Amino acid sequence: MTTTLNWGILAAGNIARTFAKGVLGSKTGKLVAVGSRSQAKADKFAAEFNVPRAHGSYEALLADPDVQAVYIATPHPLHAEWAIKTAQAKKHILCEKPIGINWAEAMAIVEAAKANDVFLMEAFMYRCHPQTAKLVELIRNKEIGQVRLIQATFSFHAGFNPEGRLFKNDLGGGGILDVGCYCTSLARLVAGAAIGKDFAEPIEVKACGHLGQCGTDEWTAAVMKFPGDIVAQVATGVSLNQDNSVHIYGSEGSITVPDAWVPAREGGSVKIIVNKKGQAQPQEIAIETSEHLYGLEADAVANNLDMRQAPSPAMSWDDTLGNMRALDLWRQSFGFIYNQEKWDSIKTVTGRALAVAQPTRMKYGQVPGLSKQVSRLVMGVDNHTFAPYCSVMWDDFFERGGNCWDTVYIYGGGACEGALGGWVRSRGVRDQVVIIDKGAHTPDCNPEALTRQLLASVDRLQTNIDIYFMHRDNESIPVGEFIDCLNEHVKAGRIKVFGGSNWSLERVRKANAYAKRKGVQGFSAVSNNLSLAVMVDAVWAGCIHAHDKADRAWFKKTQMALMPWSSQARGFFLPGRAGPDKRDDEEIVRCWYSEENFQRLTRANELARKKGVEPINIALAWVLCQPFPTFPLIGPRTLSETASSFKALEIELTAREVKWLNLEA
């Protein structure tokens, strides 16, 4: 336990006042500063709580050297920006719930805390009260048998105010983010305790809700299904009074928590009611504490600084991320998104203008026919459609020095192309980025279909395409017909250069020979698979790899650019992911399992230990260190996966190491 933790409070509204009272009643906390957007508000707050320093800006608070931890009490849409800036100021963070508007923002905050080695906790104060720990104990001890149904409601009727934070769309209004987040957090906690975990994630979410005139949820309910066939009913609202209690039904009885959300704010007694099958009278379990509810929260921060996060039932990082994902699913289930989650108004998560951070690890290469250099890592756009997620992932990639994105006509029914185009327009970076697109996939692999799809892709992107790949080949059509068609689109300004994905090198040679004879543009690049693990069975029908020794010799001789997909073998080299006894991932088993690949994995592990990196970094470095230009496509789903890929850029493998990893030496 730390003796004293010096707190600064960022924002001076009602919840900040409540927390200030808690810090004053805590065992470890000391209020040393407050920051507000106006000096007058800061001065008033400081006088009320006898705070030594009042800052007239949030920036000044973060610059205060005496502040060790910051409580962020801004409206919801500002949480991510100021939590990240707090982390970058090397201050510990307690961020009011919800930690962000959506899961993507929460992910960015967690990554900022990791990168800057600071404590981070989402401020669900009820999770720090002993009543919640007692509830978890009862569930784990099977006091009511197997949990079947959880009912959690937090709702109230506020007077309608279109400019107030509870209703205004631009302030993250509505019930789900304000108090519905309590219901999901408790449902996940109880479901987790019932199956022996700290929390559980819903495997299905269905919801209905009413959106008011401000476009925010005024009342809504959701049903969530958890592992173990546990079902939760959660309800919330800002325009409807409901019974704000929690009921948990099990095979042998039920539990009621009358005051789950704000248990004994100033200290005192609360109770949990247990009804067991065959028991004449319910059992009332009293939980006593003399401590302030928000003081318990402040102490939870101070007592766990060394671990950088608090243990369950307080909100760990993974717990917070899971809760935000559940809230996203709740909103998405009935079509509720915020204005700031749309491309015409979405901002960077830090609030800063987008720019490449210096110095950058990124390396660059040249593709013939393009004036712009191309980042050696290419961001795959195969699962990105939700604007907030796209912006967090792609802003980060751009800031790290990435400038090349790869999308495909068929991905997401066009939604992936639309998302990429939306991001490029919203950030105003078209002149700084390289766009790769693919079309003409089997069975639509012919000049007519190519043209139709390319025109649709350009329309979705709302811009031209730098590198266009035919997604498949059709050997029944002479290569000249494809070359002529693609050159027409070059002349029309729709594409700049082109190539083939999953084309045999023999067909590539024929295509470029035709182009040379005719005096027109030929293939500038190829996009076939290349990874340290050899693809033993095609990931998708018609896929081709370039791993054969003869293929690699051809690329070395011609110096043709290769932009390999699945460059990390779909995670084959991740720690614990693959092995002869690991058969749960059917695709990895089918596509990558072979005795030779397991030998490559063993060597990658050995070299990774010597170099102090992960084997997945070695595998990607192997692709980057080929004796011909490679631009591997990566498909990170999280910011941490992007960061992991960038580590490969700093690994310089010798020619001997490249051969040794591939069992050639």
Secondary structure, DSSP 4 states (H G I P E B T S, - for coil): --S-EEEEEE--SHHHHHHHHHHHTSSSEEEEEEE-SSHHHHHHHHHHHT-SEEESSHHHHHH-TT--EEEE-S-GGGHHHHHHHHHHTT-EEEEESSSSSSHHHHHHHHHHHHHHT--EEEE-GGGGSHHHHHHHHHHHTTTTSSEEEEEEEEE-BPPP-TTSTTT-GGGT-SHIIIIIHHHHHHHHHHHHHHTTSS----SEEEEEEEE-TTSSEEEEEEEEEETTTEEEEEEEESB------EEEEETTEEEEETT-SSTTTTSEEEEEEEEETT-SSPEEEEEEE-S-HHHHHHHHHHTTGGGTSPPTTS--HHHHHHHHHHHHHHHHHTT---GGGSTTT---TTSSPP---SS----EE--TT-SS-EESSEEE-SS--SHHHHHHHHHHHHHTT--EEEEETTGGGGHHHHHHHHHHHHHT-GGG-EEEEEE--TTS-SHHHHHHHHHHHHHHHTS-EEEEEESS--TTS-HHHHHHHHHHHHHTTSEEEEEEES--HHHHHHHHHHHHHHTS----EEE-B--SS--SS-SSTT--B--SHHHHHHHHHH--EE--SSTTGGGTTSTTT--TT--S-HHHHHHH--HHHHHHHHHHHHHHHHHTS-HHHHHHHHHHTSSS-B--EE--SSHHHHHHHHHGGG----HHHHHHHTT--
